[in-house]
Amino acid sequence: MDVLVNNAGIGVFSPLETTSDEAIRHLFETNAFSVMAMVRAIVQHMMAEQAGATVREEAGSHAIYVSKPQPVADIIEAAAG
């Protein structure tokens, strides 16, 4: 595996004050924790090979949706060492 592309994600397109906790948890489960699972699945291989890259693609402009890039960036950065 040379490249891991993190491109899947969902958005919650409603005002924060009317969005349920369940919807926000689902968003983070999908957008942040799924990235962590994929990085964990491949990072040991990349480290053993001393090669590889992760690519993170983002889209969206809604406050709740765009709240996810920092946790995702932190996960990827931590895996990179």
CYANA upper distance limits for C-alpha pairs under 8 A (distance plus 0.5 A):
  1 MET  CA     42 ILE  CA      8.10
  1 MET  CA     45 HIS  CA      7.98
  1 MET  CA     46 MET  CA      7.63
  1 MET  CA     52 GLY  CA      7.45
  2 ASP  CA     46 MET  CA      7.87
  2 ASP  CA     51 ALA  CA      7.36
  2 ASP  CA     52 GLY  CA      4.90
  2 ASP  CA     53 ALA  CA      6.89
  3 VAL  CA     52 GLY  CA      5.96
  3 VAL  CA     53 ALA  CA      5.34
  3 VAL  CA     54 THR  CA      6.12
  3 VAL  CA     55 VAL  CA      7.79
  4 LEU  CA     39 VAL  CA      8.19
  4 LEU  CA     42 ILE  CA      8.39
  4 LEU  CA     52 GLY  CA      8.37
  4 LEU  CA     53 ALA  CA      6.82
  4 LEU  CA     54 THR  CA      5.17
  4 LEU  CA     55 VAL  CA      6.67
  5 VAL  CA     54 THR  CA      6.33
  5 VAL  CA     55 VAL  CA      5.20
  5 VAL  CA     56 ARG  CA      6.60
  5 VAL  CA     57 GLU  CA      8.14
  6 ASN  CA     35 VAL  CA      6.97
  6 ASN  CA     54 THR  CA      7.90
  6 ASN  CA     55 VAL  CA      6.52
  6 ASN  CA     56 ARG  CA      5.41
  6 ASN  CA     57 GLU  CA      6.81
  7 ASN  CA     56 ARG  CA      6.82
  7 ASN  CA     57 GLU  CA      5.71
  7 ASN  CA     58 GLU  CA      7.61
  8 ALA  CA     31 ASN  CA      7.66
  9 GLY  CA     27 LEU  CA      8.43
  9 GLY  CA     30 THR  CA      6.75
  9 GLY  CA     31 ASN  CA      5.50
 10 ILE  CA     27 LEU  CA      6.82
 10 ILE  CA     30 THR  CA      7.49
 10 ILE  CA     31 ASN  CA      7.15
 10 ILE  CA     65 TYR  CA      8.00
 11 GLY  CA     27 LEU  CA      7.26
 11 GLY  CA     60 GLY  CA      8.05
 11 GLY  CA     62 HIS  CA      8.28
 11 GLY  CA     64 ILE  CA      7.94
 11 GLY  CA     65 TYR  CA      5.49
 12 VAL  CA     19 THR  CA      8.48
 12 VAL  CA     23 ALA  CA      7.74
 12 VAL  CA     24 ILE  CA      7.96
 12 VAL  CA     27 LEU  CA      7.61
 12 VAL  CA     62 HIS  CA      8.18
 12 VAL  CA     64 ILE  CA      6.89
 12 VAL  CA     65 TYR  CA      6.58
 13 PHE  CA     62 HIS  CA      6.97
 13 PHE  CA     64 ILE  CA      8.14
 13 PHE  CA     65 TYR  CA      8.19
 14 SER  CA     18 THR  CA      7.36
 14 SER  CA     19 THR  CA      6.66
 15 PRO  CA     19 THR  CA      6.74
 16 LEU  CA     63 ALA  CA      8.20
 16 LEU  CA     64 ILE  CA      7.27
 19 THR  CA     23 ALA  CA      7.09
 19 THR  CA     24 ILE  CA      7.65
 20 SER  CA     24 ILE  CA      7.01
 21 ASP  CA     25 ARG  CA      6.53
 22 GLU  CA     26 HIS  CA      6.61
 23 ALA  CA     27 LEU  CA      6.72
 24 ILE  CA     28 PHE  CA      6.87
 24 ILE  CA     64 ILE  CA      8.23
 25 ARG  CA     29 GLU  CA      6.52
 26 HIS  CA     30 THR  CA      6.63
 27 LEU  CA     31 ASN  CA      6.32
 27 LEU  CA     32 ALA  CA      8.45
 27 LEU  CA     65 TYR  CA      8.30
 28 PHE  CA     32 ALA  CA      5.63
 28 PHE  CA     33 PHE  CA      6.96
 28 PHE  CA     68 LYS  CA      7.60
 29 GLU  CA     33 PHE  CA      5.45
 29 GLU  CA     34 SER  CA      6.92
 30 THR  CA     34 SER  CA      5.90
 30 THR  CA     35 VAL  CA      8.48
 31 ASN  CA     35 VAL  CA      7.14
 31 ASN  CA     68 LYS  CA      7.28
 31 ASN  CA     72 VAL  CA      8.29
 32 ALA  CA     36 MET  CA      6.96
 32 ALA  CA     68 LYS  CA      7.08
 32 ALA  CA     71 PRO  CA      7.03
 32 ALA  CA     72 VAL  CA      5.95
 33 PHE  CA     37 ALA  CA      6.71
 34 SER  CA     38 MET  CA      6.78
 35 VAL  CA     39 VAL  CA      6.62
 35 VAL  CA     72 VAL  CA      7.26
 35 VAL  CA     75 ILE  CA      8.30
 36 MET  CA     40 ARG  CA      6.52
 36 MET  CA     72 VAL  CA      8.07
 36 MET  CA     75 ILE  CA      6.70
 36 MET  CA     76 ILE  CA      8.21
 37 ALA  CA     41 ALA  CA      6.62
 38 MET  CA     42 ILE  CA      6.97
 39 VAL  CA     43 VAL  CA      6.06
 39 VAL  CA     75 ILE  CA      8.46
 39 VAL  CA     76 ILE  CA      7.55
 39 VAL  CA     79 ALA  CA      7.65
 40 ARG  CA     44 GLN  CA      7.88
 40 ARG  CA     79 ALA  CA      8.32
 42 ILE  CA     46 MET  CA      6.96
 43 VAL  CA     47 MET  CA      6.53
 43 VAL  CA     79 ALA  CA      7.18
 44 GLN  CA     48 ALA  CA      6.57
 45 HIS  CA     49 GLU  CA      6.71
 46 MET  CA     50 GLN  CA      6.24
 46 MET  CA     51 ALA  CA      5.84
 46 MET  CA     52 GLY  CA      5.85
 46 MET  CA     53 ALA  CA      8.49
 47 MET  CA     51 ALA  CA      7.14
 54 THR  CA     76 ILE  CA      7.74
 56 ARG  CA     73 ALA  CA      8.41
 58 GLU  CA     69 PRO  CA      7.90
 59 ALA  CA     66 VAL  CA      8.36
 60 GLY  CA     65 TYR  CA      6.96
 60 GLY  CA     66 VAL  CA      6.90
 61 SER  CA     65 TYR  CA      7.46
 61 SER  CA     66 VAL  CA      6.70
 62 HIS  CA     66 VAL  CA      6.54
 63 ALA  CA     67 SER  CA      6.66
 64 ILE  CA     68 LYS  CA      8.08
 68 LYS  CA     72 VAL  CA      6.92
 69 PRO  CA     73 ALA  CA      6.39
 70 GLN  CA     74 ASP  CA      6.53
 71 PRO  CA     75 ILE  CA      6.73
 72 VAL  CA     76 ILE  CA      6.82
 73 ALA  CA     77 GLU  CA      6.49
 74 ASP  CA     78 ALA  CA      6.46
 75 ILE  CA     79 ALA  CA      6.76
 76 ILE  CA     80 ALA  CA      6.77
 77 GLU  CA     81 GLY  CA      7.00
